[in-house]
Amino acid sequence: MTVWDWKFRIFFQTEVKNEVKEWMTKLKYEEYKIYENIVEFYSSFYSFGILFDLMSENVSEAKTYLTYAIESIDKIVQTPMALAPYYRQRIKSNFKDSQIQQQLLHLLDVSLKAHEVKFEYWCLVAELLGNSHEAITNIFLSDQFDSTPYKRPAQRTIHRETQATFEKMYLFATTDTTLNKRFGNNAIKNFGKKITVGNGYGEWWDRDISATGHDELVLYTNDNEVKREDYFYTIIHETYPGHGHFYNFVCHNNTLMDHGAMMLTEGWATYCEWNTFPSKYVDVVKHNALVFLNNSYLLDCNTRANLIYERKRKQGLKVSQFITSLIYATQYIGYLEAYYLGALWIEKAIAEKYHSPVEFLSMLNKSNKGEFFKLWL
């Protein structure tokens, strides 16, 4: 399944939904039933953010998406008030047709008062995690958990040395004997590298889903400045032993891979961030991830959005620097949660059953690869 974000497309894009269903026919019965639940959930609603992104991405289909959204207005989920000014401005700048503007503004107003699917999402999580669900959620829901975010330690800034710094950090990680023993020798052969200005940290594009048909790494310099630990753990996440190593170790064989199984793919890369080179930085990053899960489970959409907004502004960031994170946290249901829930599950699975990361990868190498966690532990 090569559409990596299919969960957020199937409500509007019939061709993507059909591709998912075709992929499902090749699964074992127990696996098929799990994916029935996933497809049913993500087919039951849409968010204003997803609609807006699809319309902006594919202008020729924009009116078709909009018409279907209006016909299915009872399926729209909540947009937090914190995003309303951003979307109102973007509607006017992205779409010049006055009728489309009016219809989008109406949908936005409806979504500000719409329902959430938080309960339904966490029910799906319980289904995916099976017997390990209670133990994993108790990590961030117990009375002993401190839900106060921690401040990241101070980091040294890398100025315009990003290419050379990447090479040094990548060589350091891939030749570390302790990591090689735990995760296996680096399975990545060749990959394209692109270092470019942009917000965020980085992206790995596996050859099966990249536009070029080759493995590709993109690293963002954030206006030609990045922080050292941010950069180092991004390289761990994206290359070795994260995404690049994962895909090359387990994916390029005859077993089925769902590239949209984010709890598996992003969970693995996040697990690698948390469990390679211990540091105070990692401790804070992991704690704040658990805070996010705690808030996702307990707090309503507006409260969560306001907390993110206030926290980022206190860090001195401009809205443009964190607006994407705010959108993913509230409009792409389960997107960010997948990173952290998957990492927690992998920690538990390796501790209790697979004994080492390389043993877990070896199991996956012989299995269909999707969100089959309840069948693996």
NUTOR-62097 format. One record per atom (N, C-alpha, C): x, y, z. Coordinates in steps of 0.2 Angstrom, whole numbers, padded with zeros to 4 digits, always signed. Each point is the difference from the previous one (the first is absolute). Example, Ala and Ser with C-alpha at 12.3 -4.5 7.8 and 13.67 -1.06 7.14 Angstrom:
% residues 2
+0066-0028+0039 -0004+0006+0000 +0004+0006+0000 -0002+0005-0004 +0004+0006+0001 -0004+0005+0003 
END
This chain:
% residues 377
+0004-0006+0000 -0004+0006+0000 +0004+0006+0000 +0001+0004-0006 +0005+0005+0000 -0002+0007+0001 -0007+0001+0001 -0002+0006+0002 +0001+0001+0008 +0005+0004+0002 +0002+0000+0007 -0005+0004+0004 -0004+0004-0003 -0005+0004+0004 -0007-0002-0002 -0001-0006-0001 -0006-0003-0003 -0006+0001+0005 +0001+0000+0007 -0005+0001+0005 -0003+0007-0001 +0004+0005-0002 -0003+0006+0000 -0003+0002-0007 +0000-0005-0005 -0002+0001-0006 -0007-0004-0002 -0001-0005+0004 -0005-0005-0003 -0007+0003+0001 -0001+0005+0004 -0007+0003+0000 -0002+0003-0006 +0005+0004-0003 -0001+0003-0007 +0002-0003-0006 +0005-0004+0000 +0003-0003-0006 -0002-0008+0000 -0005-0001-0004 -0002-0007-0001 +0006-0004-0003 +0004+0002-0004 +0005-0004-0003 +0005-0002+0005 +0001+0004+0005 +0005-0002+0006 -0004-0005+0004 -0006+0001+0001 -0004-0005+0004 +0000-0007-0003 -0001+0000-0007 +0000-0006-0004 +0007-0004+0001 +0005+0004-0001 +0007-0002+0001 +0001-0004+0006 -0002+0003+0006 +0001-0003+0006 -0004-0006+0001 -0006+0000-0003 -0005-0006+0001 +0004-0006-0005 +0003+0002-0005 +0003-0005-0004 +0006-0003+0004 +0004+0004+0003 +0005-0002+0004 -0002-0005+0006 -0006+0002+0003 -0002-0004+0005 -0002-0007-0002 -0002-0001-0006 -0002-0007-0002 +0006-0005+0000 +0006+0003+0000 +0006-0005+0001 +0002-0001+0007 -0004+0002+0005 +0002-0001+0007 -0003-0006+0002 +0003-0002+0006 -0003-0006+0003 -0007+0002+0004 -0004-0004+0002 -0006+0001+0002 +0000+0005+0006 +0004-0002+0005 +0001+0004+0006 +0002+0007-0002 +0005+0001-0004 +0003+0006-0002 -0006+0004-0004 -0004-0003-0004 -0005+0003-0004 -0005+0003+0005 -0002-0003+0005 -0005+0002+0005 +0003+0007+0003 +0006+0000+0002 +0003+0006+0003 -0001+0006-0005 +0002-0001-0006 +0000+0005-0005 -0007+0002-0002 -0005-0004+0001 -0007+0002-0001 -0002+0005+0005 +0002-0001+0006 -0001+0005+0006 +0004+0007-0002 +0006+0000-0002 +0003+0006-0002 -0003+0004-0006 -0002-0004-0005 -0003+0003-0006 -0007+0003+0002 -0004-0004+0004 -0006+0003+0002 +0000+0006+0004 +0005+0001+0005 +0001+0006+0004 +0002+0006-0005 +0005-0001-0004 +0002+0006-0004 -0004+0001-0006 -0005-0004-0001 -0005+0002-0005 -0006+0003+0003 +0000+0001+0006 -0007+0002+0004 +0000+0008+0001 +0006+0003-0002 +0000+0008+0002 +0005+0003-0005 +0000+0006+0000 +0005+0004-0003 +0001+0007+0004 +0006+0003+0000 +0001+0006+0003 +0001+0005-0005 -0001+0007+0002 +0001+0005-0004 +0007+0001-0003 +0005-0002+0005 +0007+0000-0002 +0001-0004-0006 -0002-0006+0000 +0001-0005-0005 -0003+0002-0006 -0006+0002+0000 -0004+0003-0006 +0004+0006-0003 +0002+0004+0004 +0004+0006-0003 +0006-0002-0003 +0004-0004+0003 +0006-0003-0003 -0001-0003-0006 -0005-0005-0001 -0001-0003-0006 -0002+0005-0005 -0004+0005+0001 -0002+0004-0005 +0005+0005-0002 +0005+0001+0004 +0006+0004-0002 +0005-0004-0004 +0000-0006+0002 +0005-0005-0004 -0002-0001-0007 -0007-0001+0000 -0003-0003-0007 -0005+0005-0002 +0002+0006-0003 -0005+0005-0002 -0005-0002-0005 +0001-0005-0004 -0004-0002-0005 -0006-0004+0003 +0001-0003+0006 -0005-0004+0003 -0003+0004+0006 +0002+0006+0001 -0002+0004+0006 -0008+0000+0001 -0003+0002-0006 -0007+0001+0001 -0004-0007+0001 +0003-0006-0002 -0003-0006+0001 +0001-0002+0008 +0006+0002+0002 +0001-0001+0008 -0005+0004+0004 -0001+0006-0002 -0004+0005+0003 -0007-0002+0000 -0003-0002-0006 -0007-0002+0000 -0001-0006+0004 +0005-0005+0000 -0001-0006+0004 +0000+0002+0008 +0004+0005+0002 +0001+0002+0007 -0007+0003+0002 -0003+0004-0005 -0006+0004+0002 -0006-0006+0001 +0000-0005-0005 -0005-0005+0001 +0001-0004+0006 +0006+0000+0003 +0002-0004+0006 +0001+0004+0006 -0003+0006+0000 +0002+0005+0005 -0001-0003+0007 -0004-0005+0001 -0001-0003+0007 +0006-0004+0002 +0004-0002-0005 +0006-0004+0002 +0006+0004+0001 +0000+0007+0000 +0006+0004+0001 +0001+0000+0008 +0007+0000+0002 +0001+0000+0007 +0003+0007+0002 +0002+0001+0006 +0001+0006+0003 +0007+0003-0003 -0001+0007-0001 +0006+0004-0001 +0001+0004+0006 +0006+0001+0003 +0001+0004+0006 +0000+0007-0002 -0003+0004+0004 +0000+0007-0001 +0007+0003-0001 +0005-0003+0002 +0007+0003-0001 +0002+0000-0007 -0003-0004-0004 +0001-0001-0007 -0004+0004-0005 -0006+0003+0003 -0005+0004-0004 +0003+0006-0004 +0004+0004+0004 +0003+0006-0004 +0005-0003-0006 +0004-0005+0001 +0004-0002-0005 -0004-0003-0006 -0005-0004+0001 -0004-0002-0005 -0004+0005-0004 -0002+0005+0004 -0004+0005-0004 +0005+0004-0004 +0006+0001+0002 +0005+0004-0004 +0002-0004-0006 +0001-0007+0001 +0002-0004-0006 -0006-0001-0005 -0006-0001+0002 -0006+0000-0004 +0000+0005-0005 +0001+0006+0002 +0000+0006-0004 +0006+0001-0005 +0006-0003+0003 +0006+0001-0005 +0001-0006-0004 -0003-0006+0001 +0001-0006-0004 -0006-0001-0005 -0006+0003+0001 -0006-0001-0004 -0003+0007-0002 +0001+0001-0006 -0003+0007-0003 -0007+0000-0001 -0003-0006-0002 -0007-0001-0001 -0004+0002+0006 -0005+0005+0000 -0003+0002+0006 -0005-0005+0002 -0003-0004-0004 -0005-0005+0002 +0004-0005+0004 +0006-0002-0002 +0004-0005+0004 +0002+0003+0006 +0002+0006+0000 +0002+0003+0007 -0006+0000+0005 -0006+0002-0003 -0006+0000+0005 -0001-0007+0002 +0000-0005-0004 -0001-0007+0002 +0005-0003+0005 +0006+0002-0001 +0005-0002+0005 +0000+0003+0006 -0002+0007+0000 -0001+0004+0006 -0006-0003+0004 -0005-0002-0003 -0006-0003+0003 +0002-0007+0003 +0004-0004-0003 +0002-0006+0002 +0005+0001+0006 +0004+0005+0000 +0004+0001+0006 -0004+0002+0006 -0005+0004-0001 -0004+0002+0006 -0003-0006+0003 -0003-0004-0005 -0003-0006+0003 +0005-0004+0004 +0006-0001-0003 +0005-0004+0003 +0002+0002+0007 +0000+0007+0001 +0002+0003+0007 -0005-0003+0005 -0006-0002-0001 -0005-0002+0005 -0001-0008-0001 +0003-0003-0004 -0001-0007-0002 +0002-0005+0006 -0001-0006-0001 +0002-0005+0005 +0007-0002-0001 +0003-0004+0005 +0006-0003+0000 -0001-0007-0002 +0006-0003-0002 +0000-0008+0000 +0005-0003+0004 +0001+0004+0006 +0005-0002+0004 -0001-0007+0003 -0006-0001+0003 -0002-0006+0003 +0000-0006-0005 -0002+0001-0006 +0000-0005-0005 +0008-0002-0002 +0004+0005+0000 +0007-0001-0002 +0003-0004+0005 -0001+0001+0007 +0003-0004+0005 -0003-0007+0001 -0006+0000-0003 -0003-0007+0000 +0004-0004-0006 +0002+0003-0005 +0004-0003-0005 +0006-0002+0002 +0004+0004+0004 +0006-0001+0003 +0000-0006+0004 -0005-0001+0004 -0001-0006+0005 -0001-0006-0005 -0003+0000-0005 -0001-0005-0005 +0007-0002-0003 +0004+0005-0002 +0006-0002-0003 +0005-0003+0005 +0000+0003+0006 +0005-0002+0005 -0002-0007+0004 -0006-0001+0000 -0002-0007+0003 +0002+0000+0007 +0003-0005+0002 +0001-0002+0007 +0005+0005+0003 +0004+0003-0004 +0005+0005+0003 -0003+0007+0000 -0006+0001-0001 -0003+0007+0000 +0001+0003+0007 -0003-0003+0005 +0000+0002+0006 +0007+0002+0003 +0004-0004-0001 +0007+0001+0003 +0003+0006-0003 -0001+0001-0007 +0003+0006-0004 -0003+0006+0002 -0007+0000+0000 -0003+0007+0002 +0001+0002+0007 +0001-0005+0005 +0001+0001+0007 +0007+0004+0000 +0004+0000-0004 +0007+0003+0000 -0002+0008+0000 -0004+0002-0003 -0002+0007-0001 -0006+0003+0003 -0004-0005+0003 -0006+0001+0003 -0001-0001+0008 +0006-0003+0003 +0000-0002+0007 +0000+0007+0004 -0002-0001+0006 +0000+0006+0005 +0007+0002+0001 +0005-0004-0001 +0007+0002+0002 +0003+0004-0006 -0003+0000-0006 +0003+0003-0006 -0001+0008+0001 +0006+0003-0001 +0000+0007+0000 -0001+0003-0007 -0006+0003-0001 -0002+0002-0006 +0002+0007-0002 +0005+0003+0004 +0003+0006-0001 +0006+0000-0006 -0001+0003-0005 +0006+0000-0005 +0006+0002+0003 +0006-0003-0002 +0006+0002+0002 +0004+0005-0005 +0004+0004+0002 +0004+0004-0005 +0006-0004-0003 +0001+0001-0006 +0005-0004-0003 +0007+0004+0002 +0005-0004+0001 +0007+0002+0002 +0002+0005-0005 +0005+0005+0002 +0003+0004-0005 +0004-0004-0005 +0000+0002-0006 +0004-0003-0006 +0004+0005-0003 +0006-0003-0003 +0004+0004-0004 -0003+0001-0007 +0000+0005-0003 -0002+0002-0007 +0005-0002-0005 -0002-0004-0005 +0004-0001-0006 -0002+0005-0006 +0005+0004-0001 +0000+0005-0005 +0003-0002-0007 -0005-0001-0005 +0002-0001-0007 +0006-0006-0001 +0000-0004+0005 +0004-0006+0000 -0004-0006-0001 -0006+0000-0002 -0004-0005+0000 +0002-0007-0004 +0003+0001-0006 +0002-0005-0004 +0006-0004+0004 +0005+0004+0002 +0006-0004+0003 -0002-0003+0007 -0005+0004+0003 -0002-0003+0007 -0004-0006-0001 -0004+0000-0005 -0004-0006-0002 +0005-0006-0001 +0005+0001-0004 +0004-0006-0002 +0004-0003+0006 +0002+0005+0005 +0003-0002+0006 -0005-0004+0005 -0006+0003+0000 -0005-0004+0005 -0002-0006-0003 -0001-0001-0006 -0002-0006-0004 +0005-0005+0001 +0006+0002-0001 +0006-0005+0000 +0000-0003+0008 +0000+0005+0004 +0000-0002+0008 -0005-0005+0001 -0006+0001-0002 -0006-0004+0002 +0001-0007-0003 +0002+0000-0007 +0000-0006-0003 +0006-0005+0001 +0005+0003+0003 +0006-0004+0002 +0000-0001+0007 -0005+0002+0004 +0001-0002+0007 -0002-0007+0002 +0005-0003+0003 +0000-0008+0000 -0006-0002+0005 -0001+0004+0005 -0006-0002+0004 -0007+0000-0004 -0001+0006-0004 -0006+0000-0004 +0000-0006-0005 +0006-0001-0003 +0000-0005-0005 -0002-0007+0003 +0002-0001+0006 -0002-0007+0003 -0007+0000+0002 -0003+0006+0002 -0007+0000+0002 -0005+0000-0006 +0002+0004-0005 -0005+0001-0005 +0002-0003-0007 +0006-0003+0000 +0003-0003-0006 +0004+0005-0004 +0004-0002-0004 +0004+0004-0005 -0004+0004-0004 +0002+0006-0001 -0004+0005-0004 -0002-0003-0007 -0007-0001-0001 -0003-0003-0006 +0000+0005-0006 +0001+0006+0001 -0001+0005-0005 +0006-0001-0005 -0001+0000-0007 +0005+0000-0005 +0002+0007-0002 -0004+0003-0004 +0001+0006-0003 -0007+0004+0001 +0001+0007+0001 -0006+0004+0000 +0002+0007-0002 -0005+0003-0003 +0001+0007-0001 -0001+0005+0006 +0004+0005+0000 +0000+0005+0006 -0002+0007-0003 -0004+0003+0004 -0002+0007-0002 -0001+0004+0007 +0004+0005+0000 +0000+0004+0006 -0003+0007-0002 -0006+0002+0002 -0003+0006-0002 -0003+0004+0005 -0001+0006-0001 -0003+0005+0005 -0008-0002+0001 -0002-0001+0006 -0007-0001+0001 -0001-0002+0008 -0006+0001+0002 -0002-0002+0007 +0000-0007+0001 +0000-0003+0006 +0001-0007+0001 +0007-0002+0000 +0001-0007+0000 +0006-0003+0001 +0003-0004-0006 -0004-0005-0002 +0002-0004-0005 -0005-0005-0003 +0001-0003-0005 -0005-0005-0003 +0004-0005-0004 -0002-0007+0001 +0003-0005-0004 -0005-0003-0004 +0002+0000-0007 -0005-0003-0005 +0003-0006-0002 -0004-0006+0001 +0002-0006-0002 -0001-0001-0008 +0004-0004-0003 +0000+0000-0007 -0007-0002-0003 -0004-0004+0004 -0007-0002-0002 -0005+0006+0000 +0002+0005+0004 -0005+0006+0000 +0003+0006-0002 +0006+0001-0002 +0003+0006-0002 -0001+0001-0008 +0000+0006-0001 -0002+0002-0007 +0006-0002-0005 +0006-0001+0002 +0005-0002-0004 +0001-0008-0001 -0003-0003+0005 +0001-0008+0000 +0007-0002+0003 +0003+0005+0004 +0006-0001+0003 -0001+0002+0008 +0004-0003+0004 +0000+0003+0007 +0002+0007+0000 -0003+0004+0004 +0001+0007+0001 +0000+0003+0007 +0005+0004+0002 +0000+0003+0006 -0001+0008-0001 -0005+0003+0003 +0000+0007+0000 +0001+0003+0007 +0005+0004+0001 +0001+0003+0007 -0001+0008-0001 -0004+0003+0005 -0002+0007+0000 +0005+0004+0004 +0002+0005-0002 +0005+0004+0004 -0003+0006+0004 -0006+0001-0001 -0004+0005+0004 +0004+0007-0001 +0000+0003-0006 +0003+0006-0001 +0008-0001+0001 +0003-0005-0002 +0007-0002+0001 +0002+0000+0007 -0004-0001+0004 +0002-0001+0007 -0004-0006+0003 +0004-0005+0003 -0004-0005+0004 +0004-0002+0006 -0004-0002+0005 +0003-0002+0006 +0004-0007+0000 +0005-0001+0004 +0004-0006-0001 -0004-0006+0002 -0003+0000+0006 -0003-0006+0002 -0006-0002-0005 -0004+0006-0002 -0006-0001-0004 +0003-0004-0007 +0005+0003-0002 +0003-0003-0007 +0002-0007+0001 +0004-0001+0006 +0003-0007+0001 -0006-0005+0000 -0005+0001+0004 -0005-0005+0001 -0005+0000-0006 +0000+0005-0004 -0004+0000-0006 +0004-0005-0005 +0007+0000+0000 +0003-0005-0004 -0001-0007+0002 +0000-0001+0007 -0001-0007+0003 -0007-0002-0003 -0005+0005+0001 -0007-0002-0002 -0001-0002-0007 +0003+0004-0004 -0001+0000-0008 +0004-0005-0003 +0006-0002+0002 +0005-0004-0003 +0001-0006+0004 +0006-0001+0004 +0001-0006+0004 +0000+0002+0007 -0003-0004+0004 -0004-0006-0002 -0007+0001-0001 -0002+0006-0002 -0007+0002-0001 -0003-0002-0007 -0003+0004-0003 -0004-0002-0006 +0004-0003-0006 +0006+0003-0002 +0004-0003-0005 +0002-0007+0001 +0003-0001+0006 +0002-0007+0002 -0006-0005+0000 -0006+0003+0003 -0006-0004+0001 -0003-0003-0007 +0000+0005-0004 -0003-0002-0007 +0004-0005-0004 +0007+0002+0001 +0004-0005-0004 +0001-0007+0003 -0001+0000+0007 +0001-0006+0003 -0006-0005-0001 -0006+0003+0000 -0006-0004+0000 -0005+0001-0006 +0001+0005-0004 -0006+0001-0005 +0001-0003-0007 +0006+0000-0002 +0001-0002-0007 +0001-0007-0001 -0006-0003+0001 -0001-0008-0001 -0007-0001-0002 -0002-0006+0000 -0007-0001-0002 -0006+0000+0005 +0002+0002+0006 -0006+0001+0005 -0003+0007-0001 -0006+0001+0002 -0004+0006-0001 +0002+0005+0005 +0001+0006-0003 +0002+0006+0004 -0005+0005-0001 -0003+0003+0006 -0005+0006+0000 +0005+0006+0002 +0001+0004-0005 +0005+0006+0001 -0004+0005+0004 -0007-0001+0001 -0004+0004+0004 -0001-0002+0007 +0004-0006+0002 -0001-0002+0007 +0005+0004+0005 -0002+0006+0001 +0004+0005+0004 +0002-0003+0007 -0004-0003+0003 +0001-0003+0007 +0006-0004-0001 +0001-0004-0005 +0006-0004-0001 +0006+0004-0003 -0001+0003-0005 +0006+0003-0003 +0002+0006+0004 -0004+0005+0002 +0002+0006+0004 +0001-0003+0007 -0003-0005+0002 +0001-0002+0007 +0007-0003+0000 +0002-0004-0005 +0007-0002+0000 +0005+0005+0000 +0000+0005-0004 +0004+0006+0000 +0001+0004+0006 -0006+0000+0003 +0000+0004+0007 +0003-0004+0005 -0002-0007+0000 +0004-0005+0005 +0007+0001-0001 +0003+0001-0006 +0007+0000-0001 +0003+0007+0003 -0004+0005-0001 +0002+0007+0004 +0001-0001+0007 -0005-0004+0003 -0001+0000+0007 +0005-0006+0003 +0003-0004-0004 +0004-0006+0002 +0006-0001-0003 +0004+0005-0002 +0006-0001-0003 +0005+0003+0004 +0001+0007+0000 +0005+0004+0004 -0004+0003+0006 +0000-0002+0006 -0003+0003+0006 +0002+0007+0001 -0004+0004+0002 +0002+0007+0001 -0006+0004+0004 +0002+0005+0003 -0005+0004+0003 -0005+0003-0005 +0002+0001-0006 -0004+0003-0006 -0005-0006-0001 +0002-0006-0001 -0005-0005-0001 -0005-0001+0005 +0002+0000+0006 -0004+0000+0006 -0006+0005-0001 +0002+0006-0001 -0005+0005-0001 -0005-0001-0006 +0003-0002-0006 -0004-0001-0006 -0005-0006+0002 +0002-0005+0003 -0004-0006+0001 -0006+0003+0005 +0002+0003+0005 -0005+0002+0005 -0005+0005-0003 +0002+0004-0004 -0005+0005-0003 -0004-0004-0005 +0003-0005-0003 -0005-0004-0005 -0005-0004+0005 +0002-0002+0006 -0005-0003+0004 -0005+0005+0002 +0002+0006+0001 -0005+0006+0002 -0005+0001-0006 +0003+0000-0006 -0005+0000-0005 -0005-0005+0000 +0002-0006+0001 -0005-0006+0000 -0005+0001+0006 +0002+0002+0005 -0004+0002+0006 -0005+0005-0002 +0002+0005-0003 -0005+0006-0002 -0004-0003-0005 +0002-0004-0005 -0004-0002-0005 -0006-0004+0002 +0002-0004+0006 -0005-0005+0003 -0005+0004+0004 +0002+0005+0004 -0004+0003+0005 -0003+0007-0002 +0003+0003-0004 -0002+0007-0001 -0004+0001-0007 -0005+0005+0000 -0003+0001-0006 +0004+0004-0005 -0002+0000-0006 +0003+0003-0006 +0003+0007+0001 -0005+0004+0002 +0002+0007+0001 +0005+0001+0006 +0000-0003+0005 +0004+0000+0006 +0007-0002-0002 +0001-0006-0004 +0006-0002-0003 +0003+0005-0004 -0004+0002-0005 +0003+0005-0005 +0003+0006+0004 -0004+0003+0005 +0002+0006+0003 +0007-0001+0004 +0000-0006+0003 +0007-0002+0004 +0006+0000-0005 -0001-0003-0006 +0005+0000-0005 +0002+0007-0002 -0005+0004-0001 +0001+0006-0003 +0004+0005+0005 -0003-0001+0007 +0004+0004+0005 +0007-0002+0001 +0001-0007+0000 +0007-0003+0001 +0004+0003-0005 -0002-0001-0006 +0005+0002-0006 +0001+0008+0000 -0005+0004+0002 +0001+0007+0000 +0005+0002+0006 +0000-0004+0005 +0004+0001+0006 +0008-0001-0002 +0000-0005-0005 +0007-0002-0002 +0003+0005-0005 -0004+0005-0002 +0002+0005-0004 -0001-0001-0008 -0004-0005-0001 -0001-0002-0007 -0006+0004-0003 +0001+0002-0006 -0006+0003-0004 -0005-0005-0002 -0006+0002-0001 -0006-0005-0001 +0002-0004-0007 +0003+0003-0005 +0002-0003-0006 +0005-0006+0001 +0004+0000+0006 +0004-0005+0002 -0003-0006+0003 -0006+0000+0003 -0003-0005+0003 -0007-0002-0002 -0002+0004-0005 -0007-0001-0003 -0001-0007-0002 +0005-0003-0004 -0001-0007-0002 -0001-0005+0005 +0004+0001+0006 -0001-0005+0006 -0006+0001+0003 -0003+0006+0000 -0007+0001+0003 -0005-0003-0005 +0001+0000-0006 -0005-0003-0005 +0000-0008+0001 +0006-0003+0000 +0001-0007+0001 -0003-0002+0006 +0001+0004+0005 -0002-0002+0007 -0008+0000+0001 -0003+0003-0005 -0008+0001+0001 -0004-0002-0006 +0003+0001-0006 -0004-0002-0006 +0002-0007-0003 +0006-0002+0001 +0002-0007-0002 -0001-0005+0006 -0006-0002+0001 -0001-0004+0006 +0005-0006+0000 +0003-0001+0006 +0005-0005+0001 +0007+0000-0003 +0001+0006-0004 +0006+0000-0003 +0006+0000+0005 +0000+0005+0004 +0006+0001+0005 +0000-0005+0005 -0006-0002+0002 -0001-0006+0005 +0003-0006-0002 +0000-0001-0007 +0003-0007-0003 +0008+0000+0002 +0003+0005-0001 +0007+0000+0002 +0002-0002+0007 -0004+0002+0005 +0002-0001+0007 -0003-0007+0002 -0007-0001-0002 -0003-0007+0002 +0004-0005-0003 +0002+0000-0006 +0004-0005-0004 +0007-0001+0004 +0003+0005+0002 +0007+0000+0003 -0001-0004+0007 -0006+0002+0004 -0001-0003+0006 -0001-0008-0001 -0004-0001-0005 -0002-0007-0001 +0007-0004-0002 +0004+0003-0004 +0006-0004-0002 +0005-0001+0006 +0000+0005+0004 +0004+0000+0007 -0002-0006+0004 -0007-0001+0000 -0003-0005+0004 +0001-0007-0003 -0001+0000-0007 +0001-0007-0004 +0007-0002+0001 +0005+0004-0001 +0007-0002+0000 +0002-0002+0007 -0002+0004+0005 +0001-0002+0007 -0003-0007+0002 -0006-0002-0002 -0003-0005+0002 +0000-0007-0005 +0001+0001-0006 +0000-0005-0005 +0006-0001-0004 +0002+0006-0003 +0005-0001-0006 +0007+0001+0002 +0001+0002+0006 +0007+0000+0003 +0005+0005-0003 -0001+0002-0006 +0004+0005-0003 -0003+0003-0006 +0002+0006-0002 -0003+0003-0006 +0001-0004-0006 +0006-0003-0001 +0001-0004-0006 -0004-0006+0000 -0002-0003+0006 -0004-0006+0000 -0007+0003-0002 -0003+0005+0002 -0006+0003-0002 +0000+0001-0008 +0005+0003-0003 +0000+0002-0007 +0001-0007-0004 +0003-0005+0003 +0000-0006-0003 -0007-0004-0001 -0004+0001+0006 -0007-0002+0000 -0004+0003-0006 +0001+0007+0000 -0003+0004-0005 +0002-0002-0007 +0006-0002-0001 +0003-0002-0007 -0004-0006-0003 -0003-0004+0004 -0004-0006-0002 -0007+0001+0000 -0003+0006+0002 -0007+0001+0001 -0003+0005-0004 -0006+0000-0001 -0004+0006-0003 +0001+0006+0005 +0001+0006-0003 +0002+0006+0004 -0005+0005+0000 -0004+0001+0006 -0005+0004+0001 -0001+0002+0007 -0006+0002+0002 -0001+0001+0007 -0003-0006+0003 +0004-0005+0001 -0003-0007+0002 +0003-0001+0008 +0000+0005+0004 +0004+0000+0006 -0004-0005+0005 -0006-0001+0000 -0004-0005+0004 +0002-0007-0002 +0002-0001-0006 +0002-0007-0002 +0007-0001+0001 +0004+0005+0002 +0008-0001+0001 +0002-0001+0007 -0005+0002+0005 +0002+0000+0007 -0005-0003+0004 
END
